[in-house]
Amino acid sequence: MTKFTDARSGAAITVKVTPKAKRTQVAGIMDDGTIKVQVAAPAEEGRANAALLAFLAETLGLKANQVEIVAGLSSERKLISLLGVSPADVDAKLVPPAKKDAAPKRATKAGPRAKKK
């Protein structure tokens, strides 16, 4: 589970943003609970920040004025304030499901069988 701060009126999350991606999406969770988000917009004139806020608002079902960058405006790591949403809702909507262990591969060729006596 990620590390979200529960506030009286919402949640606060840390995000690491990668601009100029192929598409805007959640790219994973870092060991410290920071959410990695790739945005298609470039980091010019606040476009990546605007794309990040719009993506978070849409994904979490919030209005634009309920999502705000509190710290890290010009940094790749940002502290985001989310009003009107619980940390559990953020976890459910933003955190990608854990990858399940892949089933063991089956042998493609059968080896020699032992004869029964």
C-alpha positions in Angstrom: 0.0 0.0 0.0 1.2 3.5 -0.7 1.9 6.2 1.9 -0.8 8.8 1.7 -1.5 11.5 4.3 -5.0 11.6 5.6 -6.3 15.1 6.1 -9.6 16.4 7.5 -10.8 17.4 4.0 -8.7 15.2 1.7 -5.4 13.6 1.0 -1.9 14.6 0.2 0.3 12.5 -2.2 3.8 12.8 -3.6 4.2 12.4 -7.3 7.3 12.1 -9.5 6.5 13.5 -13.0 8.1 12.5 -16.3 7.2 14.9 -19.1 7.2 14.3 -22.8 5.9 10.7 -22.5 4.0 8.9 -25.2 0.8 9.2 -23.1 -0.3 10.4 -19.8 -0.6 7.5 -17.3 0.4 6.2 -13.9 3.7 4.5 -14.4 4.1 2.8 -11.0 4.9 3.3 -7.3 8.3 4.0 -5.9 9.6 2.3 -2.7 8.8 5.4 -0.7 5.2 5.5 -1.8 5.7 8.2 -4.4 3.4 7.8 -7.5 5.2 7.9 -10.8 3.2 9.7 -13.5 4.1 10.1 -17.1 2.6 13.1 -18.9 2.5 13.7 -22.6 3.0 17.5 -22.2 6.4 19.0 -22.2 7.9 20.8 -19.1 7.6 24.2 -20.7 5.5 27.1 -19.4 3.7 24.9 -16.8 2.2 22.6 -19.4 3.4 19.4 -17.7 2.0 20.6 -14.3 -1.3 21.5 -15.9 -1.5 18.1 -17.6 -0.7 16.4 -14.3 -3.4 18.3 -12.4 -6.0 17.6 -15.2 -5.0 13.9 -15.2 -5.3 13.5 -11.4 -8.6 15.4 -11.3 -10.1 13.3 -14.1 -8.8 10.0 -12.7 -10.0 10.7 -9.2 -13.3 12.2 -10.2 -12.5 15.6 -8.8 -13.0 19.1 -10.0 -9.9 21.1 -11.2 -10.0 23.3 -8.1 -9.8 20.3 -5.8 -6.3 19.3 -7.0 -3.3 21.6 -6.2 0.5 21.4 -6.3 1.5 22.4 -2.8 5.3 22.0 -3.2 7.7 21.3 -6.1 6.2 23.5 -8.8 9.4 23.4 -10.8 10.7 20.1 -9.6 10.0 16.6 -10.9 8.8 15.6 -7.4 5.7 17.3 -6.3 3.4 17.3 -3.2 -0.2 17.3 -4.3 -3.2 18.3 -2.2 -6.4 16.4 -3.1 -9.6 17.8 -1.5 -12.7 15.8 -1.1 -11.1 12.3 -1.5 -9.9 9.8 1.0 -6.5 8.2 0.9 -8.2 4.8 0.3 -10.0 6.2 -2.8 -6.7 7.5 -4.1 -5.1 4.2 -3.5 -7.9 2.4 -5.3 -8.0 4.7 -8.3 -4.3 5.6 -8.9 -2.3 2.6 -7.7 -1.9 -0.1 -10.4 -2.7 -3.6 -9.2 0.3 -5.6 -8.1 1.6 -7.9 -10.8 0.7 -11.4 -10.0 3.5 -14.0 -10.2 3.5 -15.6 -13.6 2.6 -19.2 -13.7 5.6 -21.5 -14.1 6.3 -22.4 -17.7 5.5 -25.8 -18.9 8.1 -27.9 -20.7 7.3 -27.9 -24.4 8.8 -31.3 -25.1 8.2 -34.4 -23.0 11.3 -36.1 -21.8 11.9 -39.8 -22.0 9.4 -41.7 -19.9 10.5 -44.4 -17.4 9.1 -47.8 -18.1 7.0 -49.3 -15.4 8.1 -52.7 -14.2 
